[in-house]
């Protein structure tokens, strides 16, 4: 009688470190495992269901403001430090780790229209409707306000937004025109203007730092090069844009939040047509922000919802809302892309998970391997109708659901009309130019 014995060396089988990869004693030939695909399908189905069961995106709220939150900004180097400005002129600094307030200051008379940290993180610059720009010093390491203002810059008109260049002491403000300032100068070093409309938002490109984008009340999106004294390009759209954001990984990609309920991504090298149209909102999009990875966009809307879009998809991945949440004035990704902050008209800042079913806390290596495996099998079977229905189903307020239904019916009716005209005329159907119909004119 022959007996087969498995003999393995203890030195070869024992892991030196906990993070070492386990040896796999298994033949991966698919012909030897005919039931592997059905087993993986069941695992993917169960993982998708459990994701929806344990999806709890809301973490907590930061309360303390006595008016609507109009603007927010994150610290350039500290993950848990965020500042917010409200419509009553108050600025607050928050600790996201403990969800508590660090400090507060009455900064302006009227709206705080813009907030930004300096690149070294030691100062913060704010602007408001009272025609002043103020620079505040932060006391380290607590990151609390020194109540004394370091510098005050006076303008001729009310300011609407502010942004800081990432590698110098230059910052830009918007209002009647775009003004370029230096920390050391009390007056603007440059004034840029194209047309006579008010500029509502201004943003520096994080990679090509001399590029500047702005949107106006006259449906224009204007690009500037601060090395010159004149604007570079102007895009005129069918409706007004409320906010702009640059992609942090691609210097030529610009996102626009528009009044027509859509978010558009443009390549600034060709502004005649949009790269992508994100069209799940049913109200004006008021603010947008890219994740630091550049793979997703978060948007806040007049319809009281927050949506997360993959950059290459027209459909949102997630939609967040609460019954008490009002219009979303400001949205912001944290620097690690794990959390989203939203500031609304109900005087609260809400903290959300970027991935609604993500596990909080420190994960062991085994848990990480399990999550990676589940993500792989969900990706493998994502187009199966049963899994796709479970993964994409979201509950929304009844008003949003009805308006979304009407919007879809209008879209279907347009497609039917195109098809019927084609059938009756004998001509090939005219394809609607979804990506370019929003663009009215491009000026150089």
C-alpha positions in Angstrom: 0.0 0.0 0.0 1.3 3.4 -1.0 0.7 6.5 1.1 1.1 10.0 -0.2 2.5 12.4 2.3 2.7 16.2 1.9 6.1 17.3 3.0 6.8 21.0 3.4 9.8 22.9 4.8 9.0 25.0 7.9 11.5 27.6 6.8 9.8 28.0 3.4 6.2 28.1 4.7 6.7 30.4 7.7 6.1 34.1 6.9 8.9 36.4 8.1 6.5 39.4 8.3 2.8 39.7 8.8 2.5 41.5 5.4 4.2 38.7 3.4 2.1 37.1 0.7 0.8 33.6 1.5 2.0 30.7 -0.7 -0.9 29.4 -2.8 -1.0 25.5 -3.0 -3.7 25.4 -5.6 -3.9 24.7 -9.3 -5.4 27.7 -11.1 -6.3 25.8 -14.3 -10.0 26.8 -15.0 -10.7 23.4 -16.4 -10.2 21.8 -13.0 -12.7 24.2 -11.4 -16.0 24.2 -13.5 -18.1 25.7 -10.7 -15.7 28.6 -9.9 -17.7 31.2 -11.9 -21.1 30.4 -10.3 -19.4 30.6 -6.9 -17.8 34.0 -7.7 -21.2 35.3 -8.9 -22.9 34.4 -5.6 -20.0 36.0 -3.7 -20.3 39.2 -5.9 -24.1 39.2 -5.4 -23.8 38.9 -1.6 -21.0 41.5 -1.4 -23.2 44.0 -3.4 -26.2 43.4 -1.2 -24.1 43.8 2.0 -22.7 47.1 0.6 -26.2 48.5 0.3 -27.2 47.1 3.7 -24.3 48.8 5.5 -24.2 52.0 3.4 -24.3 54.7 6.0 -22.7 57.8 4.4 -23.6 60.4 7.0 -20.9 60.8 9.7 -22.0 64.0 11.6 -22.6 67.7 11.3 -20.6 70.7 12.4 -23.0 73.1 14.0 -22.3 76.6 15.3 -23.0 79.0 12.5 -26.0 81.2 12.8 -26.5 81.8 9.0 -26.1 79.8 5.8 -22.6 78.5 5.0 -21.5 80.1 1.7 -17.8 79.0 1.4 -15.4 76.4 2.7 -11.7 75.6 2.2 -9.3 72.9 3.3 -5.8 73.3 4.8 -3.0 72.6 2.3 -1.1 70.2 4.6 -3.3 69.3 7.6 -6.0 66.7 6.8 -8.3 67.6 9.7 -8.3 71.4 9.4 -11.1 73.1 7.5 -12.4 76.7 7.5 -15.9 77.9 6.7 -17.5 81.3 6.1 -21.1 82.2 6.5 -23.5 84.8 5.3 -23.3 86.8 8.6 -19.6 87.5 8.2 -18.3 84.8 10.6 -15.4 82.5 9.9 -14.9 79.3 11.8 -12.0 76.8 11.9 -13.0 73.1 12.5 -11.3 70.0 13.7 -12.6 67.1 11.6 -11.1 64.4 13.8 -13.3 65.3 16.8 -16.0 67.2 14.7 -15.5 70.3 17.0 -14.9 74.0 16.5 -11.3 75.2 16.9 -12.0 79.0 16.9 -14.3 81.6 15.5 -14.0 85.3 14.4 -16.3 88.0 13.2 -14.4 88.8 10.0 -16.6 90.9 7.7 -19.8 93.0 7.6 -22.1 90.9 5.4 -21.4 87.8 3.4 -18.0 86.0 3.6 -17.6 85.5 -0.2 -14.3 83.7 -0.2 -11.7 81.9 2.0 -8.3 80.4 1.2 -5.2 79.3 3.1 -1.8 80.5 2.0 0.5 77.7 0.6 2.5 77.5 3.9 -0.7 77.0 5.9 0.3 79.7 8.4 -2.2 82.4 7.2 -5.7 82.6 5.8 -7.1 85.2 3.5 -10.8 86.1 3.3 -12.9 88.5 1.3 -16.4 89.8 1.7 -19.1 92.1 0.5 -17.7 95.0 2.7 -15.0 95.6 0.0 -12.2 94.3 2.2 -9.7 91.5 2.0 -8.2 90.4 5.3 -5.2 88.2 6.1 -5.4 86.3 9.4 -2.5 84.6 11.2 -3.0 81.1 12.6 -1.5 80.3 16.0 0.4 77.0 15.7 0.1 74.2 16.6 -3.5 74.6 17.7 -4.4 76.3 14.4 -6.6 78.9 16.1 -7.1 82.5 15.0 -5.0 85.3 16.2 -7.7 87.9 16.5 -5.4 90.6 15.1 -5.6 91.1 11.4 -2.1 90.9 9.7 -3.1 92.9 6.6 -6.2 94.6 5.2 -6.6 95.2 1.5 -9.3 97.7 0.5 -11.1 97.3 -2.9 -13.3 99.7 -4.8 -16.2 97.2 -5.2 -17.6 94.1 -3.3 -15.7 90.9 -3.8 -17.4 87.6 -4.9 -14.6 85.0 -4.5 -10.9 84.5 -3.8 -8.2 82.0 -4.7 -4.5 81.7 -4.0 -1.7 80.6 -6.2 -0.1 77.3 -4.9 3.5 78.3 -5.2 3.8 82.0 -4.5 2.4 85.0 -2.6 0.0 85.8 -5.4 -3.8 85.6 -4.9 -6.7 86.6 -7.1 -10.1 88.1 -6.4 -13.2 88.5 -8.4 -15.9 91.2 -8.5 -16.4 93.8 -11.2 -13.1 92.5 -12.6 -10.4 89.9 -11.8 -7.7 91.5 -9.7 -4.3 90.0 -9.0 -2.7 90.9 -5.6 0.6 90.3 -3.7 0.9 89.9 0.0 3.4 92.8 0.1 1.2 95.2 -1.9 -1.8 97.1 -0.7 -3.2 97.6 -4.2 -3.7 95.1 -7.1 -0.8 94.5 -9.4 -3.0 93.5 -12.3 -6.6 94.1 -13.3 -8.1 91.7 -15.9 -11.5 92.3 -17.6 -13.4 91.1 -20.6 -16.8 92.6 -21.0 -18.9 94.4 -18.4 -20.5 91.6 -16.4 -19.8 90.7 -12.8 -17.4 87.8 -12.2 -18.8 85.3 -9.6 -16.0 82.8 -9.2 -12.2 82.6 -9.8 -9.9 79.6 -9.6 -6.1 79.1 -10.2 -4.9 76.0 -12.1 -3.1 73.8 -9.5 -0.5 72.6 -12.1 -0.1 75.4 -14.6 -0.2 78.0 -11.8 -0.3 81.0 -14.2 -3.6 79.9 -15.6 -6.8 81.3 -14.1 -10.5 80.5 -14.8 -13.5 82.5 -13.9 -17.3 82.5 -14.6 -19.5 85.6 -15.0 -23.2 86.5 -14.6 -23.3 87.0 -18.4 -23.0 83.2 -19.2 -19.3 83.5 -19.9 -16.4 81.3 -18.7 -13.1 83.3 -19.2 -9.6 81.9 -19.1 -6.7 84.2 -18.1 -2.9 83.9 -18.3 -1.5 86.2 -15.6 1.8 86.5 -17.4 -0.1 88.7 -19.9 -2.3 91.7 -19.3 -5.2 90.4 -21.3 -7.6 87.4 -21.2 -6.8 84.3 -23.2 -10.1 82.7 -24.1 -13.8 83.1 -23.5 -16.5 80.4 -23.7 -20.2 81.5 -23.9 -22.7 78.9 -22.8 -26.5 78.7 -23.1 -27.0 79.4 -19.4 -25.1 80.9 -16.6 -22.3 79.0 -14.8 -22.2 79.2 -11.0 -18.8 77.7 -10.3 -15.6 76.3 -11.9 -13.0 73.8 -10.8 -9.7 72.6 -12.2 -8.7 68.9 -12.4 -5.8 68.4 -9.9 -4.1 65.8 -12.2 -4.7 67.2 -15.7 -3.9 70.8 -16.2 -6.1 71.1 -19.3 -9.4 69.8 -17.8 -12.0 72.3 -16.4 -15.3 71.5 -14.8 -18.3 73.9 -14.9 -21.4 73.9 -12.6 -24.3 75.3 -14.7 -27.8 76.7 -14.2 -29.2 74.1 -16.7 -28.9 71.4 -14.0 -25.7 69.8 -15.5 -22.0 69.7 -14.8 -19.7 70.0 -17.8 -16.1 69.0 -18.3 -14.1 70.9 -21.0 -10.7 70.5 -22.5 -9.4 74.1 -22.6 -7.5 73.2 -25.8 -10.9 72.7 -27.6 -13.8 74.6 -26.0 -16.2 74.0 -28.9 -17.6 70.8 -27.3 -17.6 69.4 -23.8 -15.7 66.2 -22.9 -18.4 64.9 -20.6 -21.8 66.0 -19.4 -23.0 64.9 -15.9 -26.7 65.2 -15.9 -28.4 63.7 -12.9 -29.4 66.9 -11.0 -32.9 68.4 -11.2 -31.9 71.8 -10.0 -29.2 74.4 -10.7 -25.8 73.2 -9.7 -24.3 75.7 -7.3 -20.8 74.3 -6.5 -18.4 71.6 -7.6 -15.1 70.2 -6.5 -12.7 67.6 -7.8 -11.3 64.8 -5.6 -7.5 65.1 -5.1 -7.1 62.0 -7.2 -8.9 63.7 -10.1 -11.2 60.6 -10.6 -14.4 62.0 -9.2 -16.4 65.2 -9.0 -18.8 66.2 -6.2 -21.5 68.6 -6.9 -24.1 70.5 -4.7 -27.4 71.6 -6.1 -30.4 73.8 -5.6 -32.4 70.5 -5.4 -30.9 69.9 -1.9 -28.9 66.9 -2.9 -25.1 66.1 -3.3 -24.0 63.8 -6.1 -20.7 62.1 -6.8 -19.8 61.6 -10.5 -17.0 59.5 -11.9 -15.2 61.8 -14.4 -16.0 59.5 -17.3 -19.7 58.9 -16.6 -22.7 61.0 -17.2 -24.5 59.2 -14.3 -23.8 59.8 -10.6 -22.4 57.1 -8.5 -23.9 58.3 -5.2 -26.6 60.8 -4.1 -26.7 62.1 -0.6 -29.5 64.0 1.1 -31.2 64.5 4.5 -34.7 65.7 5.2 -33.5 68.9 6.9 -30.8 69.8 4.4 -31.5 72.9 2.3 -29.8 74.3 -0.8 -26.1 73.3 -1.1 -24.0 76.4 -1.4 -20.6 74.8 -1.0 -19.1 71.3 -1.4 -15.5 70.1 -0.6 -13.5 66.9 -0.8 -11.0 66.3 2.1 -7.3 66.1 1.1 -7.3 62.2 1.4 -10.4 61.8 -0.9 -12.2 59.8 1.8 -14.7 62.4 3.0 -17.0 65.1 1.6 -18.1 68.3 3.3 -21.3 70.2 2.4 -22.3 73.6 3.5 -26.0 74.5 3.1 -28.6 77.2 3.8 -29.6 75.5 7.1 -26.5 76.7 9.0 -24.9 73.2 9.2 -21.8 71.7 7.7 -22.3 68.0 7.1 -19.5 65.4 6.8 -20.1 62.4 4.5 -18.1 59.3 3.4 -17.0 59.4 -0.2 -17.7 55.7 -0.3 -21.0 55.2 1.6 -20.2 51.6 2.7 -16.5 52.1 3.5 -15.4 50.8 6.9 -14.1 53.4 9.4 -11.0 52.8 11.4 -7.8 50.8 10.9 -8.0 47.6 8.8 -5.9 44.5 9.2 -4.1 43.0 6.3 -6.7 40.2 6.1 -9.6 42.7 6.0 -7.8 44.7 3.2 -7.3 41.5 1.2 -11.0 40.6 1.6 -12.2 44.1 0.5 -9.9 44.0 -2.5 -11.2 40.6 -3.5 -14.8 41.8 -3.2 -14.1 44.9 -5.3 -12.5 42.7 -8.0 -15.5 40.2 -8.2 -18.0 43.1 -8.1 -16.1 44.7 -11.0 -16.1 41.4 -12.9 -19.9 40.9 -12.7 -21.0 44.6 -12.6 -22.9 44.4 -16.0 -25.1 41.5 -14.8 -28.6 43.0 -14.6 -29.4 41.7 -11.1 -26.2 43.1 -9.6 -26.4 46.3 -11.6 -30.0 47.0 -10.3 -28.9 46.5 -6.7 -25.7 48.5 -7.0 -27.3 51.5 -8.7 -30.6 51.8 -6.9 -30.9 54.9 -4.7 -33.7 56.4 -2.7 -34.3 60.1 -3.3 -36.9 62.6 -2.1 -40.2 62.4 -3.9 -39.9 65.8 -5.5 -36.5 64.9 -7.0 -37.8 61.5 -8.2 -40.8 63.1 -10.0 -38.7 65.8 -11.6 -36.1 63.3 -12.7 -38.9 61.1 -14.2 -40.2 64.1 -16.2 -36.7 64.9 -17.3 -36.2 61.4 -18.6 -39.6 61.4 -20.4 -38.7 64.6 -22.2 -35.5 63.1 -23.3 -37.3 59.9 -24.6 -39.8 62.1 -26.4 -37.0 63.9 -28.2 -35.5 60.6 -29.3 -38.8 59.3 -30.5 -39.3 62.5 -32.5 -35.9 62.1 -34.2 -36.7 58.5 -35.0 -40.2 59.2 -36.4 -38.9 62.1 -38.6 -36.2 59.7 -39.9 -38.7 57.0 -40.7 -41.2 59.3 -42.5 -38.6 61.2 -44.5 -36.4 58.3 -45.4 -33.3 60.2 -44.3 -30.8 59.0 -41.7 -31.6 60.1 -38.2 -30.1 63.3 -37.0 -28.1 62.7 -33.9 -28.4 65.3 -31.2 -25.1 67.0 -30.4 -25.2 66.6 -26.6 -21.6 67.6 -26.0 -21.7 70.7 -28.1 -25.2 72.1 -27.9 -24.4 73.8 -24.6 -21.6 75.9 -26.2 -22.8 79.1 -27.9 -19.5 80.8 -28.9 -15.8 80.6 -28.3 -13.6 83.7 -28.5 -9.9 83.9 -28.5 
